Amino acid sequence: MKQSKLIKRLGSTLGAGVLAAGMSLGASAEEKDSFTIAWTIYAGWVPWQYAEDSGIMKKWADKYGIDVDIVQVNDYIESINQFTAGQFDGVVATSMDGLSIPAASGVDTTALIVGDYSNGNDGLASKDAKSIADLKGETVHLVELSVSHYLLVRALNTVGLEERDINVVNISDADLVSAYQTDDVRHVATWNPLLAEVEAFPGTTKLFDSSQIPGHIKDLTLVDTNTLADNPKLGKALVGAWYETMSVLESDSKEGEEARAFLGELSGTDQAGYEAQLAGMNMFWEPKMSVDFINSKEAHDAMDSVRQFSFEKGLLGQGAMSPDFVGIEFPDGSVMGDESNVKFRFNDDYMQMAADGEL
């Protein structure tokens, strides 16, 4: 895996009130005809580049008389910071980072597309431990405040342990695999393709993975809520393009194989490598799958767990006195947290339109 292509799904300490003074929060809400969406390398997000290069995005944008520019940004957190500053109309992110960066910073943010959740692509592995309980008193290396950190805490909880029962050492994703090959690093939490490289090390045992916390590490396409409200055509074009791309990507056709090979190369691997990453995700290939999931109790409970972790780690900002600081709205209108400060929304209107063939 080329270092420049490593998956970047990191948490951030940016929260409410922490952004630089004078930063313009959120995209301006107004009717317009040109939009930009930022994406970064990860198996669940690279399809946006296929939508761009194949002409699918242009086809849907043309249908609604708008222009949508799909822009790759090399640094994941920076792309979310730029969205938060109003430099993009949309961005790809995990649910944890969408909550803890733009929403916690006061930007009203909508999860327009729920693309997938990690279903084995994130995991906890060890050279010595044969069970999670064996980690008590041990040191685990990971990217601190990332989804790997979240996964570790959830894993410990399954055996009655807490983070204070172990030592956590921060390490960059670029250094993790090489560090694991030394004697000093015995236990790591990480994501694919790094996880697969770690698992291949002789004697390694995978103790826990994201398939045991289904729905907790969600990959989303976010848009500014006010921009979406003033420009419903943007929601229709993005959702239409996404699910058409999904129909190509999941197919056994030559077109589907070529798409997966293209995305493998784009991700720094090949078709087989990309398909292996897809196997570690629960992909919502059809809009109804996305709608059904985000309306489930499973999704609701997972988001509650994510916000609790985000608060405990200070990711909601210095002004957050409880996990309720940011209100999270679900498609049925229910709100988790402060109803007077709803800044993170799951909107299934456009995915439902796609499911009903109304786009």
C-alpha positions in Angstrom: 0.0 0.0 0.0 1.4 3.3 -1.0 1.7 5.7 2.0 -0.1 8.4 0.1 -3.0 6.1 -0.4 -3.4 4.9 3.2 -6.9 5.1 4.6 -7.3 8.2 6.7 -10.2 7.9 9.1 -9.0 9.8 12.1 -10.7 11.6 14.9 -10.0 15.3 15.7 -9.8 17.5 18.7 -11.5 20.3 16.8 -14.8 21.0 18.4 -17.2 23.9 19.2 -15.3 27.1 19.8 -11.9 25.6 18.8 -11.9 26.7 15.2 -9.7 29.6 14.3 -11.3 33.0 15.0 -12.8 34.6 11.9 -13.4 31.2 10.2 -16.7 31.2 8.3 -18.7 28.3 9.6 -20.7 26.4 7.0 -21.5 26.9 3.4 -23.6 30.0 2.6 -27.3 29.1 2.4 -28.6 30.3 -1.0 -30.0 29.0 -4.2 -27.1 28.3 -6.6 -26.2 26.0 -9.5 -22.6 25.0 -8.8 -21.4 22.8 -5.9 -18.3 21.1 -4.7 -18.0 17.8 -2.8 -14.8 16.7 -1.1 -13.7 13.1 -0.8 -10.7 11.2 0.5 -9.3 7.7 -0.1 -11.3 4.9 1.6 -13.0 1.9 0.1 -16.5 3.3 0.9 -15.7 6.7 -0.6 -13.6 6.1 -3.7 -16.8 5.4 -5.7 -17.3 9.1 -5.9 -14.3 9.3 -8.2 -15.8 6.6 -10.4 -19.0 8.6 -10.5 -17.0 11.6 -11.7 -14.8 9.8 -14.2 -17.5 7.7 -15.7 -19.8 10.6 -16.4 -22.5 9.4 -14.0 -22.2 12.4 -11.8 -22.4 14.8 -14.8 -25.5 13.0 -16.1 -27.4 13.5 -12.8 -26.1 17.0 -12.4 -27.2 17.9 -15.9 -30.6 16.4 -15.2 -31.2 19.0 -12.5 -29.4 21.8 -14.3 -26.5 22.1 -11.9 -22.8 21.5 -11.9 -21.2 19.2 -9.2 -17.5 19.0 -8.9 -16.1 16.0 -7.1 -12.8 17.0 -5.5 -10.2 14.7 -4.0 -8.5 16.0 -0.9 -5.4 14.2 0.3 -5.9 14.8 4.0 -9.1 13.4 5.5 -9.4 15.7 8.6 -8.4 18.7 6.5 -11.2 18.0 4.1 -13.7 18.0 7.0 -12.2 21.2 8.4 -12.6 22.8 5.0 -16.2 21.7 4.8 -16.7 23.1 8.2 -15.2 26.4 7.0 -17.7 26.5 4.1 -15.1 25.8 1.4 -17.1 22.7 0.3 -20.8 22.0 0.1 -20.4 18.4 1.0 -17.8 15.9 2.3 -17.3 12.3 3.1 -16.8 11.3 6.8 -17.6 8.7 9.4 -20.5 9.5 11.7 -18.1 10.1 14.6 -16.1 12.7 12.7 -19.2 14.4 11.3 -20.6 14.8 14.8 -17.3 15.9 16.4 -16.1 18.4 13.8 -18.7 20.3 11.8 -21.7 19.6 14.0 -19.8 20.3 17.3 -18.4 23.4 15.7 -21.9 24.8 15.1 -22.4 23.8 11.4 -25.8 22.3 10.8 -24.8 19.1 9.0 -26.9 16.5 7.2 -26.0 12.9 6.5 -27.5 12.7 3.0 -26.2 9.3 2.0 -25.5 6.4 4.4 -23.2 4.4 2.2 -22.0 1.5 4.5 -20.7 0.5 7.8 -17.5 -1.3 8.7 -18.2 -5.0 9.1 -14.7 -6.3 9.8 -12.5 -3.7 8.2 -11.5 -2.4 11.6 -10.0 -4.6 14.2 -7.9 -5.3 17.3 -4.9 -7.7 16.9 -2.2 -9.1 19.2 1.0 -11.1 19.0 0.6 -12.4 22.5 -3.0 -12.1 23.8 -5.5 -14.8 23.0 -8.5 -12.9 24.4 -9.4 -9.3 25.1 -9.1 -10.0 28.8 -5.4 -10.8 28.3 -4.9 -7.1 27.4 -5.3 -5.9 31.1 -2.2 -4.0 32.0 -0.8 -4.2 28.4 0.0 -1.4 25.9 -2.1 -1.0 22.8 -0.8 1.1 19.9 -3.3 2.9 17.7 -4.2 6.2 16.1 -5.6 8.1 19.1 -9.1 9.6 18.9 -9.8 7.6 15.7 -12.4 5.0 15.0 -9.7 2.5 16.1 -9.7 4.1 19.5 -13.5 3.8 19.6 -13.4 0.2 18.6 -10.8 -0.6 21.3 -13.0 0.9 24.0 -16.0 -1.1 22.8 -13.9 -4.3 22.7 -12.7 -3.7 26.3 -16.2 -3.1 27.5 -17.3 -6.6 26.3 -15.1 -8.2 29.0 -15.7 -5.6 31.7 -12.5 -3.7 31.2 -12.1 0.0 30.7 -9.5 2.1 29.0 -7.8 2.9 32.3 -7.1 -0.9 32.6 -4.6 -0.7 29.8 -2.1 1.8 28.3 -2.8 3.5 25.0 0.0 4.8 22.8 -0.6 7.0 19.8 1.0 6.0 16.6 0.5 7.3 13.0 -1.2 5.0 10.5 1.8 5.3 8.2 4.1 3.9 10.9 1.8 1.2 12.5 2.6 -1.8 10.3 6.4 -1.3 10.5 6.2 -0.7 14.3 4.2 -3.9 14.7 7.2 -5.8 13.2 9.4 -4.7 16.1 9.5 -6.4 19.5 8.2 -3.3 21.3 4.7 -3.2 19.8 2.6 -6.2 20.8 -1.0 -5.1 20.4 -2.6 -2.8 17.8 -6.0 -1.5 16.8 -6.3 -0.4 13.1 -8.2 -0.6 9.9 -7.8 -2.3 6.5 -5.6 -2.6 4.6 -3.3 -2.1 7.5 -5.3 -4.7 9.6 -4.7 -7.4 6.9 -1.0 -6.7 6.9 -0.9 -7.0 10.7 -2.9 -10.2 10.7 -0.4 -11.7 8.3 2.3 -11.4 10.9 3.2 -14.9 12.3 1.4 -15.7 15.5 -1.0 -12.8 15.4 -4.5 -13.3 16.8 -7.4 -11.0 15.8 -9.2 -10.4 19.1 -12.1 -8.2 18.0 -13.4 -6.5 14.8 -16.1 -4.1 13.7 -18.4 -7.0 12.7 -19.1 -7.3 16.5 -20.3 -3.7 16.7 -22.4 -3.5 13.5 -23.5 -0.1 12.4 -21.1 1.8 14.7 -18.5 2.9 12.2 -20.7 4.4 9.5 -19.4 6.0 6.2 -21.5 9.0 5.2 -21.7 11.7 2.5 -22.5 14.9 4.4 -23.9 18.2 3.1 -24.5 21.5 4.7 -28.1 21.4 5.9 -29.0 25.0 4.9 -27.5 24.5 1.4 -29.5 21.3 1.0 -32.7 23.1 2.1 -32.2 25.9 -0.5 -31.0 23.5 -3.2 -32.9 20.2 -3.1 -31.7 19.5 -6.7 -28.2 18.9 -5.1 -29.6 16.2 -2.9 -31.4 14.6 -5.9 -28.3 14.7 -8.1 -25.9 13.3 -5.5 -28.2 10.5 -4.4 -29.1 9.6 -7.9 -25.4 9.4 -9.0 -24.4 7.5 -5.9 -26.9 4.6 -6.3 -26.3 4.3 -10.0 -22.6 4.0 -9.2 -23.4 1.4 -6.6 -25.4 -0.6 -9.2 -22.4 -0.7 -11.4 -19.9 -1.5 -8.6 -21.8 -4.5 -7.2 -22.5 -6.1 -10.6 -20.8 -9.2 -11.9 -20.6 -7.6 -15.4 -17.5 -6.6 -17.2 -18.4 -3.0 -16.4 -18.5 -3.9 -12.7 -15.2 -5.7 -12.8 -13.6 -2.7 -14.6 -15.0 -0.3 -12.0 -13.6 -2.4 -9.1 -10.2 -2.6 -10.8 -10.2 1.2 -11.3 -11.1 1.8 -7.7 -8.5 -0.7 -6.6 -5.8 1.1 -8.5 -7.0 4.4 -7.2 -6.8 3.1 -3.7 -3.2 1.9 -4.2 -4.0 -1.8 -4.5 -5.7 -3.8 -7.3 -9.1 -5.3 -8.0 -8.6 -8.2 -5.6 -7.4 -5.9 -2.9 -10.3 -3.6 -3.3 -12.8 -6.4 -3.3 -11.2 -7.7 -0.1 -11.9 -4.3 1.5 -15.5 -4.3 0.2 -15.9 -7.7 1.9 -15.1 -6.1 5.2 -17.9 -3.6 4.9 -21.7 -3.9 4.9 -22.4 -2.0 1.7 -25.8 -0.5 1.2 -26.0 -1.2 -2.5 -29.6 0.0 -2.9 -31.3 3.0 -1.4 -33.8 0.9 0.5 -31.0 -0.8 2.4 -29.7 2.6 3.5 -33.2 3.8 4.5 -34.0 0.6 6.4 -30.7 0.8 8.3 -30.8 4.4 9.4 -34.4 4.0 10.7 -33.4 1.0 12.8 -32.9 0.8 16.5 -29.5 -0.6 15.8 -28.4 2.7 14.1 -30.0 4.8 16.9 -28.2 2.8 19.6 -24.9 3.0 17.7 -25.1 6.8 17.4 -25.7 7.0 21.1 -22.6 5.0 21.8 -20.6 7.2 19.4 -21.7 10.5 21.0 -20.9 9.1 24.5 -17.3 8.3 23.4 -17.0 11.7 21.6 -18.0 13.5 24.8 -15.7 11.4 27.0 -12.7 12.2 24.8 -13.5 15.9 24.6 -14.3 15.8 20.9 -17.5 17.8 21.3 -15.5 20.9 22.4 -14.9 22.7 25.6 -18.4 24.0 25.8 -19.9 20.5 25.9 -21.1 19.8 29.5 -22.7 16.4 28.5 -23.1 14.1 25.5 -26.4 16.0 24.9 -24.6 19.1 23.8 -25.2 18.5 20.1 -28.7 17.5 19.1 -28.8 14.5 16.6 -32.0 14.3 14.6 -33.2 11.0 13.0 -35.4 10.6 10.0 -38.6 10.2 12.1 -38.0 13.6 13.6 -36.8 12.3 17.0 -33.9 14.1 18.6 -31.1 12.6 20.7 -29.6 15.3 22.8 -30.3 19.1 22.9 -33.4 19.8 20.8 -32.4 23.5 20.8 -29.0 22.7 19.3 -29.7 20.2 16.5 -26.6 20.2 14.3 -26.4 16.7 13.0 -29.2 15.2 11.0 -29.9 11.9 9.3 -32.2 12.7 6.4 -33.6 9.8 4.4 -35.9 11.9 2.1 -33.7 11.7 -0.9 -32.7 8.1 -0.4 -36.4 7.2 -0.1 -37.0 9.1 -3.4 -34.4 6.9 -5.0 -35.9 3.8 -3.5 -39.3 4.8 -4.9 -37.9 5.6 -8.3 -38.9 9.3 -8.0 -35.6 10.9 -8.8 
